[in-house]
């Protein structure tokens, strides 16, 4: 009897699957040209957990990476966080950690990581300096009841227009006119991080009225959208080895293997093909876009498809970028410049910054660094000493002024409070936030209440 009753309480085992630390949020537009960017995904993930994006990043993500964030996070949220959408260090670290925390194994498509093996390792020209958006897309998503987000396409540096609405991307709030940080203060990415205004309110701009749309601008928007949409398949063909193969194949078909003629026809700098065909030099994304545009193809087609047996000749003539020839410097002129630099070093006048000194002598900053490194180092060192001494003198004057102002205030019989002293100091452009000024105020207070008179040395 008892065994039959116990059998009723037997609960079968249930396989709950792999559990994740954070919600397994699906990126918007996954696998499409409007794939959501990693920074946008982090903001929506913070929204799902009802915390600020910076709190989520600093408490859950950064501790599991090798990235060290200083106490001041302003540079990170406004500048450095942009590389989370690129393919360099931050992108790799965030993709790995966020993928592990959310149990997503395909978050690399939220950045340009699938194309990392093609372009230069520094990530030059991949992402724009500031977040940008299409107000029409944000408006369309709100009208259809969809959650707003920022696609990876909007962060690409070479994309100037929205390929859907053919409107230039915006980068300032329509209300306060400020730029947006890559990691906003709140978790509503389609609202201004400073004043809270909805970014979809931006008025439409008629192209051609101060915003000239070029054929290359439209090509870049379409080409990068295609690259982002191919994120899942890109690793199979987007490699430096494949790029080198195509650089060998295209000139053979178009110019019978004459690389210099190929460079001339498509407007490339002389010798750049030799650099790209090497093992270490890789193109920037803008260079590949320009090459593809002039060959009437796209970066995806250039790398994925075989070269056609016959190519139509490049009809347009493209400008060629020539590197500047190095100016020859005679021994006499070199001695004159060295003497001028030496005179600056020995002069008793206020030393100029090195760039100002170079401008005064009529040559570029890099020219002097290359030709006269010792003299340049001496000028820099002299300028540093001067700035340090001047700062010490100014600090001494400010301390004396703060001491005298505080002492006079107390002699008038005024009641001492930190707020009243701070208001008084602000008139003289001083503040107790400066440790040196704060010490001078405390010293004046101590001496006044101990009967020490104000001396000329103190004032």
C-alpha positions as CSV (number, residue, x, y, z in Angstrom):
1,X,0.0,0.0,0.0
2,X,2.7,2.4,1.0
3,X,4.8,1.6,-2.1
4,X,1.9,2.3,-4.4
5,X,1.4,5.8,-2.7
6,X,5.1,6.6,-3.1
7,X,5.0,5.7,-6.8
8,X,2.6,8.5,-7.3
9,X,5.2,11.0,-6.2
10,X,7.9,9.9,-8.6
11,X,8.7,12.9,-10.9
12,X,10.3,12.2,-14.2
13,X,13.5,14.0,-15.1
14,X,13.1,17.0,-17.3
15,X,15.9,18.2,-19.5
16,X,15.9,22.0,-19.1
17,X,18.8,22.5,-21.6
18,X,21.8,24.8,-21.1
19,X,21.2,27.7,-18.8
20,X,22.7,31.1,-19.4
21,X,23.8,33.8,-17.0
22,X,21.9,36.5,-19.0
23,X,18.7,36.4,-21.1
24,X,19.2,34.7,-24.4
25,X,18.0,37.7,-26.4
26,X,17.8,37.3,-30.1
27,X,19.5,40.1,-32.1
28,X,17.2,42.1,-34.3
29,X,17.5,41.6,-38.1
30,X,19.7,38.5,-37.5
31,X,21.3,37.3,-40.7
32,X,20.0,40.2,-42.8
33,X,21.6,43.4,-44.1
34,X,20.0,45.2,-41.1
35,X,21.7,43.0,-38.6
36,X,21.7,44.6,-35.1
37,X,25.1,45.9,-34.0
38,X,26.8,44.6,-30.8
39,X,26.5,47.9,-29.0
40,X,22.8,48.1,-29.8
41,X,22.4,44.5,-28.6
42,X,24.1,45.3,-25.3
43,X,21.7,48.2,-24.8
44,X,18.6,46.0,-25.4
45,X,20.1,43.3,-23.2
46,X,20.4,45.9,-20.4
47,X,16.8,46.9,-21.0
48,X,15.8,43.2,-20.5
49,X,17.5,43.2,-17.2
50,X,16.3,46.7,-16.2
51,X,19.8,48.1,-15.5
52,X,21.8,50.8,-17.3
53,X,24.0,49.6,-20.2
54,X,27.2,50.7,-18.4
55,X,26.2,48.8,-15.3
56,X,25.7,45.6,-17.3
57,X,29.0,46.1,-19.0
58,X,31.1,47.0,-16.0
59,X,29.6,44.4,-13.6
60,X,28.9,41.4,-15.9
61,X,31.0,41.6,-19.0
62,X,34.3,43.5,-18.4
63,X,35.3,41.4,-15.4
64,X,35.4,38.4,-17.7
65,X,37.6,40.1,-20.3
66,X,41.1,41.4,-20.4
67,X,39.9,45.0,-20.8
68,X,40.6,47.3,-18.0
69,X,38.2,50.3,-17.6
70,X,39.5,53.3,-15.7
71,X,37.3,55.0,-13.1
72,X,36.3,57.7,-15.7
73,X,34.2,55.8,-18.2
74,X,33.5,58.8,-20.5
75,X,36.2,57.9,-23.1
76,X,35.0,54.3,-23.1
77,X,31.3,55.1,-23.7
78,X,31.9,57.9,-26.2
79,X,35.0,56.8,-28.1
80,X,36.5,53.4,-27.4
81,X,33.3,51.4,-27.3
82,X,32.9,52.0,-31.1
83,X,35.4,49.2,-31.7
84,X,33.0,46.7,-30.2
85,X,31.3,46.8,-33.6
86,X,34.6,46.4,-35.4
87,X,36.9,43.3,-35.5
88,X,39.7,44.3,-33.2
89,X,40.4,43.5,-29.5
90,X,37.1,44.9,-28.0
91,X,35.0,43.1,-30.7
92,X,36.7,39.8,-30.1
93,X,36.5,40.1,-26.3
94,X,32.8,41.2,-26.2
95,X,31.7,38.6,-28.8
96,X,33.2,35.8,-26.8
97,X,32.0,36.9,-23.3
98,X,28.5,38.0,-24.3
99,X,28.1,34.9,-26.4
100,X,29.0,32.8,-23.3
101,X,26.7,34.7,-21.0
102,X,23.7,34.6,-23.3
103,X,24.4,31.1,-24.8
104,X,24.6,32.6,-28.3
105,X,27.3,31.2,-30.5
106,X,26.7,33.4,-33.6
107,X,27.1,37.0,-32.2
108,X,30.1,37.6,-34.4
109,X,27.7,38.7,-37.1
110,X,26.8,41.6,-34.9
111,X,30.2,43.1,-35.7
112,X,32.7,43.0,-38.6
113,X,34.5,40.0,-37.1
114,X,33.6,37.7,-40.1
115,X,35.7,40.0,-42.3
116,X,38.6,40.3,-39.9
117,X,41.0,38.2,-42.0
118,X,40.6,40.4,-45.1
119,X,41.3,43.9,-43.8
120,X,44.2,45.6,-42.0
121,X,44.6,44.5,-38.3
122,X,44.2,48.0,-37.0
123,X,40.6,48.3,-38.2
124,X,41.2,51.6,-39.9
125,X,38.1,53.2,-41.4
126,X,35.7,50.4,-40.4
127,X,33.4,52.2,-37.9
128,X,32.4,55.9,-37.8
129,X,33.6,58.2,-35.0
130,X,30.0,58.7,-33.7
131,X,26.8,56.7,-33.7
132,X,24.4,57.6,-36.6
133,X,20.9,56.7,-37.5
134,X,18.1,56.9,-40.0
135,X,15.1,58.8,-38.5
136,X,12.8,57.2,-41.1
137,X,13.7,53.7,-40.1
138,X,13.1,54.5,-36.4
139,X,9.8,56.0,-37.3
140,X,8.8,53.0,-39.4
141,X,9.6,50.6,-36.6
142,X,7.6,52.6,-34.1
143,X,4.6,52.8,-36.4
144,X,4.7,49.0,-36.9
145,X,5.1,48.4,-33.1
146,X,8.6,47.1,-33.4
147,X,11.4,47.8,-30.9
148,X,13.9,50.3,-32.1
149,X,17.6,49.3,-32.5
150,X,20.7,50.4,-34.4
151,X,21.8,48.1,-37.3
152,X,25.5,47.5,-37.8
153,X,25.2,49.2,-41.2
154,X,24.6,52.6,-39.5
155,X,28.0,52.3,-37.7
156,X,30.0,51.7,-40.9
157,X,32.3,54.6,-41.7
158,X,31.8,54.4,-45.4
159,X,28.0,54.4,-45.2
160,X,26.6,57.9,-45.5
161,X,23.0,57.1,-46.5
162,X,20.2,54.7,-45.5
163,X,19.9,52.3,-48.5
164,X,16.2,51.8,-47.7
165,X,15.1,55.5,-47.6
166,X,18.1,57.0,-49.5
167,X,18.4,59.7,-46.8
168,X,21.6,60.8,-45.1
169,X,22.3,59.3,-41.7
170,X,21.9,61.7,-38.8
171,X,24.4,62.0,-35.9
172,X,23.0,64.8,-33.7
173,X,19.9,65.0,-31.6
174,X,17.1,67.1,-33.2
175,X,16.4,68.8,-29.9
176,X,19.7,69.5,-28.1
177,X,22.0,69.1,-31.1
178,X,24.5,66.8,-29.2
179,X,26.2,63.7,-30.5
180,X,25.3,60.3,-28.9
181,X,27.7,58.0,-27.0
182,X,28.1,54.5,-28.2
183,X,26.9,53.3,-24.8
184,X,24.0,55.6,-23.8
185,X,23.2,56.5,-20.2
186,X,19.8,54.8,-20.4
187,X,18.5,51.6,-22.2
188,X,16.4,53.4,-24.8
189,X,18.8,53.5,-27.7
190,X,16.4,55.4,-30.0
191,X,16.2,58.3,-27.5
192,X,18.8,61.0,-26.9
193,X,21.2,60.1,-24.1
194,X,21.4,63.7,-23.0
195,X,17.8,65.2,-23.2
196,X,15.7,62.0,-23.8
197,X,14.2,63.2,-27.1
198,X,13.1,60.5,-29.5
199,X,15.6,60.4,-32.4
200,X,12.9,59.5,-35.0
201,X,11.7,63.2,-34.9
202,X,14.5,64.3,-37.2
203,X,12.9,66.2,-40.1
204,X,13.5,64.7,-43.6
205,X,16.2,66.2,-45.8
206,X,15.8,66.5,-49.5
207,X,18.9,65.1,-51.2
208,X,20.6,67.6,-53.5
209,X,19.8,70.5,-51.1
210,X,23.2,70.6,-49.4
211,X,23.5,66.8,-49.4
212,X,24.8,65.7,-52.8
213,X,24.3,62.0,-53.3
214,X,27.1,60.3,-55.4
215,X,27.0,57.0,-57.2
216,X,29.8,55.8,-54.9
217,X,27.8,56.7,-51.8
218,X,25.0,54.5,-53.0
219,X,27.4,51.7,-53.9
220,X,29.0,51.8,-50.5
221,X,25.6,51.5,-48.7
222,X,24.6,48.5,-50.9
223,X,28.0,46.8,-50.8
224,X,28.4,47.0,-47.0
225,X,24.8,45.9,-46.5
226,X,25.6,42.9,-48.6
227,X,28.7,42.2,-46.6
228,X,26.7,42.3,-43.3
229,X,24.0,40.0,-44.7
230,X,26.7,37.5,-45.7
231,X,28.1,37.4,-42.2
232,X,27.3,33.8,-41.6
233,X,28.9,32.6,-44.9
234,X,31.8,35.1,-45.0
235,X,34.4,33.0,-43.1
236,X,34.3,30.4,-45.9
237,X,35.7,32.9,-48.5
238,X,36.6,36.2,-46.8
239,X,40.3,35.6,-46.1
240,X,43.5,37.3,-47.0
241,X,44.6,34.3,-49.0
242,X,41.6,34.5,-51.1
243,X,42.1,38.3,-51.6
244,X,45.6,37.6,-52.8
245,X,44.4,35.0,-55.3
246,X,41.9,37.4,-56.8
247,X,44.6,40.1,-57.1
248,X,46.6,37.6,-59.2
249,X,43.6,36.6,-61.3
250,X,42.0,40.0,-62.2
251,X,45.1,41.6,-63.8
252,X,45.6,38.4,-65.8
253,X,42.2,38.7,-67.4
254,X,42.0,42.5,-67.7
255,X,45.6,43.5,-68.5
256,X,47.3,40.2,-69.5
257,X,49.1,40.0,-66.1
258,X,50.6,43.5,-66.3
259,X,50.1,44.7,-62.7
260,X,51.3,48.3,-63.3
261,X,48.8,48.6,-66.2
262,X,46.0,47.3,-63.9
263,X,46.9,49.8,-61.2
264,X,46.8,52.6,-63.8
265,X,43.4,51.6,-65.2
266,X,41.7,51.4,-61.8
267,X,43.5,54.4,-60.3
268,X,45.5,52.6,-57.7
269,X,48.8,53.9,-56.3
270,X,51.8,52.4,-58.1
271,X,53.2,49.4,-56.3
272,X,50.2,48.9,-54.0
273,X,49.3,45.5,-55.6
274,X,52.8,44.2,-54.7
275,X,52.1,45.3,-51.1
276,X,48.7,43.6,-50.9
277,X,50.1,40.5,-52.5
278,X,52.6,40.3,-49.7
279,X,52.0,38.3,-46.5
280,X,51.5,41.1,-44.1
281,X,49.9,44.1,-45.8
282,X,46.1,44.2,-46.0
283,X,43.8,46.7,-47.5
284,X,41.5,49.1,-45.6
285,X,37.8,48.7,-46.2
286,X,37.6,51.9,-48.2
287,X,40.3,50.7,-50.6
288,X,38.5,47.4,-51.2
289,X,35.2,49.3,-51.8
290,X,36.9,51.6,-54.3
291,X,38.6,48.7,-56.1
292,X,35.3,46.8,-56.3
293,X,33.4,49.9,-57.5
294,X,35.9,50.5,-60.3
295,X,35.7,46.8,-61.4
296,X,31.9,47.0,-61.4
297,X,31.6,44.3,-58.7
298,X,31.2,44.2,-54.9
299,X,33.5,43.1,-52.2
300,X,31.4,39.9,-51.7
301,X,31.4,39.1,-55.4
302,X,35.1,40.0,-55.7
303,X,36.0,37.4,-53.0
304,X,33.3,34.8,-53.4
305,X,33.0,34.3,-57.1
306,X,35.6,33.3,-59.7
307,X,36.9,35.9,-62.1
308,X,34.9,35.9,-65.4
309,X,36.7,34.7,-68.4
310,X,36.2,38.1,-70.0
311,X,36.0,41.5,-68.3
312,X,34.7,44.6,-69.9
313,X,37.3,47.3,-70.0
314,X,37.3,50.0,-67.3
315,X,35.8,52.9,-69.2
316,X,36.1,55.7,-66.7
317,X,39.5,57.3,-66.0
318,X,40.1,57.4,-62.2
319,X,42.5,59.7,-60.5
320,X,45.7,58.1,-59.2
321,X,47.1,59.0,-55.8
322,X,50.8,59.7,-56.0
323,X,52.9,59.7,-52.9
324,X,54.8,62.9,-52.3
325,X,58.5,62.8,-53.2
326,X,60.9,63.5,-50.4
327,X,62.5,67.0,-50.5
328,X,66.2,67.0,-51.0
329,X,68.0,68.8,-48.3
330,X,71.4,70.3,-49.0
331,X,74.2,70.3,-46.4
332,X,74.1,74.1,-46.3
333,X,70.4,74.2,-45.6
334,X,70.6,71.4,-43.1
335,X,73.3,73.4,-41.2
336,X,71.1,76.5,-41.3
337,X,68.1,74.7,-39.8
338,X,70.2,73.0,-37.2
339,X,71.6,76.4,-36.2
340,X,68.1,77.8,-36.0
341,X,67.0,75.0,-33.8
342,X,70.1,75.4,-31.6
343,X,69.3,79.1,-31.2
344,X,65.8,78.2,-30.0
345,X,67.3,75.8,-27.4
346,X,69.7,78.4,-26.1
347,X,67.3,81.4,-26.2
348,X,66.0,82.9,-23.0
349,X,62.6,83.7,-24.5
350,X,59.5,81.6,-23.8
351,X,60.1,78.2,-25.6
352,X,57.6,77.4,-28.3
353,X,55.9,74.0,-28.7
354,X,57.8,71.9,-31.2
355,X,54.9,72.1,-33.8
356,X,54.9,75.9,-33.5
357,X,58.7,76.0,-33.9
358,X,58.5,73.9,-37.0
359,X,55.8,76.1,-38.5
360,X,58.0,79.2,-37.8
361,X,60.9,77.6,-39.7
362,X,58.5,76.7,-42.6
363,X,58.8,72.9,-42.5
364,X,56.5,70.1,-41.5
365,X,56.6,68.6,-38.0
366,X,57.6,65.1,-39.2
367,X,60.4,66.5,-41.3
368,X,62.2,67.9,-38.3
369,X,61.6,64.8,-36.2
370,X,63.2,62.7,-38.9
371,X,66.1,65.0,-39.8
372,X,66.9,66.5,-36.4
373,X,65.7,64.1,-33.7
374,X,68.2,65.3,-31.0
375,X,67.4,69.0,-31.4
376,X,63.7,68.2,-31.4
377,X,64.0,66.2,-28.2
378,X,65.9,69.2,-26.6
379,X,63.2,71.6,-27.6
380,X,60.4,69.4,-26.2
381,X,62.3,68.9,-23.0
382,X,62.8,72.7,-22.6
383,X,59.1,73.3,-23.3
384,X,58.2,70.7,-20.6
385,X,60.4,72.4,-18.0
386,X,58.9,75.8,-18.8
387,X,55.3,74.5,-18.6
388,X,56.1,72.8,-15.3
389,X,57.7,75.9,-13.8
390,X,54.9,78.1,-15.0
391,X,52.3,75.8,-13.5
392,X,54.2,75.8,-10.2
393,X,54.3,79.7,-10.2
394,X,50.6,79.9,-11.0
395,X,49.7,77.4,-8.3
396,X,51.7,79.5,-5.8
397,X,49.9,82.7,-6.8
398,X,46.5,81.0,-6.6
399,X,47.3,79.6,-3.2
400,X,48.3,83.1,-2.0
401,X,45.1,84.6,-3.5
402,X,42.9,81.9,-1.8
403,X,44.7,82.5,1.5
404,X,44.1,86.2,1.3
405,X,40.5,86.0,0.2
406,X,39.7,83.6,3.0
407,X,41.5,85.6,5.6
408,X,39.8,88.8,4.6
409,X,36.4,87.1,4.6
410,X,37.0,86.0,8.2
411,X,38.3,89.4,9.3
412,X,35.0,90.9,8.2
413,X,33.2,88.7,10.7
414,X,31.5,86.5,8.2
415,X,30.4,83.0,9.2
416,X,32.6,80.4,7.7
417,X,31.0,77.7,5.7
418,X,32.5,75.6,2.9
419,X,29.7,76.8,0.5
420,X,30.3,80.5,1.3
421,X,34.1,80.2,0.7
422,X,33.5,78.2,-2.5
423,X,31.2,80.9,-3.9
424,X,33.8,83.6,-3.0
425,X,36.6,81.6,-4.6
426,X,34.6,81.1,-7.8
427,X,34.7,84.8,-8.4
428,X,38.4,84.5,-8.7
429,X,38.2,81.4,-10.8
430,X,39.4,79.2,-8.0
431,X,37.8,76.2,-6.3
432,X,38.3,74.0,-3.2
433,X,38.1,71.0,-5.5
434,X,41.8,71.8,-6.1
435,X,43.8,70.1,-3.2
436,X,46.3,73.0,-3.2
437,X,43.6,75.7,-2.9
438,X,41.8,73.7,-0.3
439,X,45.0,73.5,1.8
440,X,45.5,77.3,1.5
441,X,41.9,77.9,2.7
442,X,42.4,75.6,5.7
443,X,45.7,77.2,6.6
444,X,44.1,80.7,6.5
445,X,41.3,79.5,8.7
446,X,43.7,77.9,11.2
447,X,45.9,81.0,11.4
448,X,43.0,83.4,11.8
449,X,41.5,81.5,14.7
450,X,44.9,81.1,16.3
451,X,45.6,84.8,16.1
452,X,48.3,84.7,13.4
453,X,48.2,88.0,11.5
454,X,48.1,88.3,7.7
455,X,51.6,89.0,6.4
456,X,52.9,90.2,3.1
457,X,54.3,86.7,2.5
458,X,50.9,85.2,2.8
459,X,49.4,87.7,0.4
